[in-house]
Amino acid sequence: MIACDVCIVGAGPAGASAALFLAKKGINSVVIDKATFPRDKICGDAFSGKVSWVLRKLDIQIEKEFAAKSTSLPSWGVKFFGSQNNELKVPFKLNYNKEEEQAPGFISRRLDFDLQLVELLKKEERITLIENTPIANYKRNGNELILSNEKLGFNLSTKVLLAADGAYSKAAKQLMDVKIPDEKNSLGLRAYYRGVEGLDPEGFIELHFLKELLPGYFWIFPLANGEANVGLGIRADVKKKKRINLKKVFQEIIEKHPILSKRFVKAELIDQIQLHGLPLGGHKKISTDQLILMGDAAALIDPFTGEGIGNAMISGMLAADVIADNYETQSFSAAHLLRYDELVYKSLASELNLSQSMQNLTNYPWLFNFVIDKARKNKELQETISCMFESVDIRKKLRNPLFYLRILFG
């Protein structure tokens, strides 16, 4: 039986961030992952400014190393396409100078990004990494948790568990009985292509709001070496109601869409088409006795933008703060860990709630197309949409119906 004070399940962005910030505070941890790295993770592969911000908090040199990696492509913004293929190009930063500045975001395969994080874990003497060890069962034993896999003969006891075991977290299900309703769950499909035409030279990602996917979208994210991450996402309740076959719809877009299909004429599929789950908007409770949920296990994916990695890393950083505050007294009861919920939702709740409202707006294609067309002619609206990626106050402006009335009649 392995015994430790702090155990982290999942060595992805949330779990790795928590372990690295704990180590920075002088606290040891055991990190367990079901896979052996490098391993793939189904994802859109786009990293926002939040990721860079957390890496800088950890160590400014680490942030520079991630940004400079040859497998990372700098990204300066996003292109929105309405159902009429009307385009709005929005930079992540106003008046940017790519010759003198570092891009606010970047795009990198999770295979490469997560491996880079794991390499940091392996270098840190306060972190014990255990790979290729899926946890089958979680149970309580007084003020401790027991993690086990009988087939592997693995048993571990911990005084507090930080669960970063993904969208359908076993820890969340077995220890908190967490359920994900269809309206709070999205299903995504991802494929890698080489030779997609028309990729933006400045790494702008593309979100295509096609009628058959609303309130979801089809995406094209450029990658290094001329490759692209291509996929689509749709809410589970919408998929069920419309009886949508995601792979069939995806193939129809690639092969038959009057505009998008032309960009794939010479494109080559270089990996399998894969599906994954995206729990949205945050669970009501994300901690309890001896347990903290982080990242996708806490459902911290943004309902509108699909932002998940940045939120996951923020949750890992905040979890480390709360553990450090209670470490000396070993106080890991629900009452003590509730501070984690408060910190996470103080940081992310407004953004998640406003994004839910914005996602709902895309149910009305005429309104979304109208806003795109107006923004192409209206500098104020362009700047407002650009700033929304960094400012929750700007998102509040976008949520207000009076804002759209002013656009309509102004």
Secondary structure, 3 states (H helix, E strand, C coil): CEEEEEEEECCCHHHHHHHHHHHHCCCCEEEECCCCCCCCCCCCCEECHHHHHHHHHHCHHHHHHHHHCCCCEEECEEEEECCCCCEEEEECCCCCCCCCCCCCEEECCHHHHHHHHHHHHHHCCCEEEECCCCCCEEEEECCEEEEEEHHHCEEEEEEEEEECCCCCCHHHHHHHCCCCCHHHEEEEEEEEEECCCCCCCCCCEEEECCHHHCCCEEEEEECHHHEEEEEEEEEHHHHHHHCCCHHHHHHHHHHHCCCHHHHHCCCEECCCCEEEEEEECCCCCCEECCEEECHHHHCCECCCCCCCHHHHHHHHHHHHHHHHHHHCCCCCCHHHHHHHHHHHHHHHHHHHHHHHHHHHHCCCHHHHHHHHHHHHHCHHHHHHHHHCCCCHHHHHHHHCHHHHHHHHHC
